[in-house]
Amino acid sequence: MKKLIIITGLLVWSAACFSQPRRMMKTFQTDTPMVHDPVMAYEDSTYHIFATGMGIQHMTSKDRKTWTVKAEPVMTVIPKWAQDSVPGFRNHVWAPDVIKWHGRWWLAYSCSTFGKNGSSIGLLSTRSLSFPIWNDEGCIVTSKDKRDNWNAIDPNFIIDDNDQPWITWGSFWDGIQLARLDTTMHIAAGEKPRTIARRYPKGFKPSEPNPTSKFAGTNAIEAPFIFKHGGYYYLFVSWDYCCRGAKSNYRVAVGRSKNVAGPYLDSNEKDMAEGGGNLFIEGDKKDFEAAGHCAAYTFGNEDIFVCHGYSIAHKGASILVQRPISWTADGWPTLK
């Protein structure tokens, strides 16, 4: 395996930082953003990263090497509906996704508390990322404890070949969900979530308990991202456990389908809904203990894989990872 291409340097970006008064927060530059759950967008010769943080972390770059970390978060005010619908949620906003569709940028975000599935996915929109005026578009989907066997976090948008928008999401419980959207980027009328990926076949219970939560169980799969290439939709998911620093064992698996709705199969034709998936990236124990919560993009003529990795050099802190994607003769993605 070739050496990981990472953005190097140092930034400690913690919840404690955000608890300081706003006047102490400054915009600054770094060549190693410490991020969690990063996604990217490109507009007017500028790359944007959005990531988990107080009000959603935002940074920009002209070259994807040096990043300007914005002092001002995306969301300076958290909608009251979000705090009312998710007990315990305040302003630490998780796992955004962003896409441009029909002349607007749409940004989905997760409102939750760790290890529980009383959660909501909210929606913002704007005409421009360079000079954004974000509009609150309300809630896309909500999960309730004891009502739903899935968790409404980690959203990802995908537009199919018929210009139909979809959303996939999920963390633990019954795994990764998918639903069709309407033209307002909300769940289409009559649409019900369907499970498209699980960590293990339905009914299988690993002997080891969940080390991070007594509520979420052991179906350790989350953070879906669907990327269209050639004639296939590729479903990337994160397996196992994040958020434990150097003890994390996060890794990414992938399957593919000719149909955005699945089934997504691995190279052995095993359905990801029954625990299938090709291992795509994991910790190499040299640069990273673990890596996960990914995204994939085409920028120019290059396909790029993005995730966060738990850095050994930075004692388990999660930093931005970027690597080019290449494709095998039979159409499977690999990392350069």
C-alpha positions in Angstrom: 0.0 0.0 0.0 1.3 3.4 -0.9 1.9 5.9 1.9 -1.3 7.6 3.0 -1.8 11.1 1.5 -2.9 13.2 4.5 -3.1 16.8 5.3 -0.4 17.3 8.0 -0.1 19.8 10.9 -1.9 20.3 14.1 -5.2 21.7 15.3 -7.0 20.9 18.5 -10.7 21.4 17.8 -12.7 20.3 20.7 -16.0 20.9 22.4 -14.1 22.8 25.1 -12.9 25.2 22.4 -16.4 26.0 21.4 -17.4 26.6 25.0 -15.3 29.7 25.1 -16.8 33.1 24.4 -17.1 33.9 20.7 -14.6 36.8 20.9 -11.9 34.3 21.7 -12.5 32.3 18.6 -10.4 33.3 15.5 -10.2 32.2 11.9 -6.9 30.6 11.3 -5.1 28.4 8.8 -3.7 24.9 9.2 -2.4 22.1 7.0 -3.8 19.4 9.3 -7.4 20.0 10.1 -8.6 17.9 13.0 -12.1 16.9 11.9 -14.8 14.4 12.5 -17.2 13.2 9.8 -15.9 15.5 7.0 -17.7 16.1 3.8 -16.6 18.4 0.9 -18.1 20.7 -1.7 -16.6 22.8 -4.5 -17.7 26.2 -5.7 -16.0 29.1 -7.4 -12.5 27.6 -7.2 -12.9 27.0 -3.5 -13.2 23.7 -1.6 -15.4 23.6 1.5 -15.3 21.1 4.3 -18.3 20.7 6.7 -17.9 18.5 9.7 -19.2 17.7 13.2 -18.8 20.6 15.6 -20.7 23.2 17.6 -23.1 24.5 15.0 -21.2 22.6 12.2 -17.5 23.2 11.6 -16.6 24.9 8.3 -13.3 25.4 6.5 -12.2 26.4 3.0 -9.2 25.9 0.8 -8.0 26.7 -2.8 -5.8 23.6 -3.1 -7.0 21.1 -0.5 -3.7 21.4 1.3 -3.9 24.6 3.4 -7.2 25.1 5.1 -8.8 28.2 6.6 -10.8 27.2 9.6 -13.7 29.5 10.1 -14.4 30.9 13.6 -18.1 31.3 12.7 -19.9 28.0 12.5 -22.5 27.3 9.9 -25.4 27.4 12.4 -25.1 30.4 14.7 -28.7 29.6 16.0 -30.0 26.1 16.5 -33.6 25.8 15.5 -36.0 25.4 18.4 -37.7 22.4 16.7 -34.4 20.5 16.8 -33.9 21.0 20.5 -37.5 20.2 21.2 -37.6 17.0 19.2 -34.3 15.5 20.6 -34.0 15.4 24.4 -30.6 16.4 25.5 -29.5 17.9 22.1 -28.3 21.5 22.3 -25.7 22.7 19.7 -23.1 20.0 19.0 -24.2 19.1 15.5 -23.0 15.8 13.9 -22.2 14.4 10.6 -23.4 16.9 7.9 -23.8 16.2 4.2 -23.9 18.7 1.4 -25.0 18.5 -2.2 -25.9 21.0 -5.0 -29.2 20.2 -6.8 -31.5 22.4 -8.9 -29.4 25.6 -8.3 -29.3 25.3 -4.5 -26.9 23.8 -1.9 -28.7 21.5 0.5 -27.0 20.6 3.8 -28.4 17.9 6.0 -27.2 17.5 9.6 -27.7 15.2 12.6 -29.2 16.1 16.0 -28.7 13.4 18.6 -27.1 12.3 21.8 -24.4 9.6 22.0 -25.6 6.0 21.8 -29.3 6.8 21.6 -31.7 6.7 18.7 -34.0 9.6 19.6 -32.6 11.7 16.8 -33.5 14.0 13.9 -31.9 14.9 10.6 -32.4 18.6 9.8 -32.0 20.5 6.5 -30.5 23.9 5.5 -30.3 25.4 2.0 -28.5 28.3 0.4 -27.8 29.7 -3.1 -24.1 30.1 -2.5 -21.4 28.6 -0.2 -19.1 31.6 -0.8 -21.7 34.1 0.6 -24.2 31.8 2.3 -27.5 32.8 3.7 -28.7 29.5 5.2 -32.4 28.9 5.3 -33.9 26.5 7.9 -35.8 23.9 5.9 -37.0 22.0 8.9 -36.7 18.3 9.6 -36.2 15.5 7.0 -36.7 12.5 9.3 -36.9 11.7 13.0 -36.4 8.5 14.9 -37.9 7.8 18.3 -36.7 5.4 21.0 -39.0 2.3 21.3 -40.8 3.4 18.1 -38.1 3.0 15.4 -35.4 0.3 15.1 -33.1 2.7 13.3 -31.3 5.9 14.1 -31.8 9.2 12.2 -28.2 10.4 12.0 -25.4 10.4 9.4 -27.3 11.5 6.3 -26.1 11.3 2.8 -27.8 12.6 -0.4 -27.6 10.9 -3.7 -29.3 11.9 -7.0 -30.0 9.0 -9.3 -29.8 8.9 -13.1 -33.4 10.1 -13.4 -32.6 13.3 -11.3 -34.5 11.7 -8.4 -33.1 12.7 -5.0 -32.6 10.0 -2.3 -31.3 10.0 1.2 -29.5 7.3 3.1 -28.7 7.4 6.8 -28.2 5.3 9.9 -26.1 4.2 12.8 -26.4 0.8 14.6 -29.9 -0.6 15.5 -31.1 -2.2 12.2 -28.4 -0.5 10.2 -28.4 1.7 7.1 -31.7 3.1 5.8 -32.7 4.5 2.4 -35.7 6.6 1.3 -36.8 8.6 -1.7 -37.1 12.4 -1.4 -39.5 14.8 -2.9 -38.5 18.1 -4.7 -38.2 19.9 -1.4 -35.6 17.3 -0.2 -37.9 15.8 2.4 -39.1 12.2 2.6 -41.6 11.6 -0.3 -45.2 11.0 0.6 -45.9 7.3 1.4 -42.2 6.5 1.4 -40.9 4.1 4.2 -37.3 3.6 5.1 -35.7 0.4 3.9 -32.6 -1.3 5.3 -29.8 -1.7 2.8 -26.9 -2.6 4.9 -26.1 -4.3 8.3 -22.8 -5.1 10.0 -24.0 -8.6 10.6 -26.8 -10.8 9.2 -30.1 -10.1 10.8 -30.5 -12.0 14.1 -26.7 -12.6 14.6 -25.4 -11.2 17.9 -21.6 -11.0 18.4 -20.3 -12.2 21.8 -18.5 -9.0 22.5 -20.6 -6.1 23.9 -20.7 -2.6 22.4 -17.8 -0.8 24.2 -19.2 2.6 23.6 -23.0 2.4 24.4 -25.3 0.0 26.2 -28.2 1.3 24.2 -27.0 1.0 20.6 -26.3 -2.8 20.5 -23.7 -4.5 18.4 -24.9 -3.9 14.8 -21.8 -1.7 14.4 -22.5 0.0 11.0 -23.1 3.7 10.2 -22.1 6.7 8.1 -23.3 5.6 4.6 -22.1 7.4 1.5 -23.3 6.5 -2.0 -21.0 7.4 -5.0 -22.0 6.9 -8.6 -19.3 5.6 -10.9 -19.8 4.0 -14.3 -22.8 1.8 -14.3 -22.9 1.3 -10.5 -23.8 3.0 -7.3 -21.2 2.3 -4.6 -22.3 2.2 -1.0 -19.5 3.0 1.5 -20.2 2.3 5.2 -18.2 2.5 8.4 -17.9 -0.7 10.4 -17.2 -1.1 14.1 -16.4 1.6 16.7 -15.4 5.3 16.4 -14.9 8.0 18.9 -12.5 6.2 21.2 -9.3 7.9 20.1 -6.4 5.4 19.8 -8.8 2.6 20.9 -11.1 3.1 17.9 -11.3 0.3 15.4 -13.3 2.1 12.7 -13.0 0.9 9.1 -14.8 1.3 5.8 -16.5 -1.3 3.7 -18.1 -1.0 0.2 -20.6 -2.8 -2.0 -22.3 -1.9 -5.2 -25.6 -2.0 -7.1 -27.0 -1.1 -10.5 -30.0 0.3 -8.7 -29.8 3.1 -6.2 -32.3 1.2 -4.0 -30.1 -1.9 -4.0 -29.5 -4.6 -3.3 -25.8 -3.7 -2.7 -23.5 -6.7 -3.1 -19.9 -7.3 -2.4 -17.4 -9.0 -4.7 -18.6 -12.4 -3.5 -22.3 -11.4 -4.3 -23.2 -11.2 -0.6 -25.9 -8.7 0.1 -24.8 -5.8 2.4 -28.2 -6.1 4.1 -27.0 -9.5 5.3 -23.6 -8.4 6.5 -21.8 -8.3 3.1 -19.2 -5.7 2.1 -15.6 -5.5 0.9 -13.1 -4.1 3.3 -11.9 -0.8 1.8 -9.7 1.0 4.4 -8.8 0.4 8.0 -6.0 1.5 10.4 -2.5 0.7 9.1 -1.1 1.0 12.7 1.6 3.3 11.3 -0.2 6.5 10.6 -3.7 5.6 11.8 -5.2 3.4 14.4 -8.5 3.5 12.5 -10.3 5.4 9.8 -13.9 5.9 8.9 -16.9 8.1 8.3 -16.1 8.7 4.6 -17.2 10.5 1.5 -16.2 10.3 -2.2 -16.1 12.9 -4.9 -15.0 13.6 -8.5 -13.0 16.8 -8.6 -11.9 17.5 -12.2 -10.6 14.2 -13.6 -9.8 12.6 -10.3 -11.9 10.6 -7.9 -11.1 11.4 -4.2 -11.8 9.5 -1.0 -12.2 11.5 2.2 -12.5 10.4 5.8 -11.2 11.0 9.3 -8.4 8.9 10.7 -7.4 8.4 14.3 -3.8 9.6 14.1 -1.0 7.8 15.9 1.3 10.8 15.7 -1.4 12.9 17.3 -2.3 10.4 20.1 -5.6 9.3 18.6 -6.9 12.7 17.5 -9.0 12.5 14.3 -7.6 14.3 11.3 -8.5 14.7 7.7 -7.5 11.9 5.3 -7.6 12.3 1.5 -6.6 9.7 -1.0 -7.1 9.2 -4.7 -9.4 6.4 -5.9 -8.4 4.1 -8.7 -10.6 1.4 -10.3 -9.9 -2.2 -11.0 -10.7 -3.8 -14.3 -13.9 -5.3 -12.9 -15.0 -1.9 -11.5 -14.1 -2.0 -7.8 -12.6 1.0 -6.1 -9.2 0.9 -4.5 -7.0 3.5 -2.9 -3.8 4.7 -4.4 
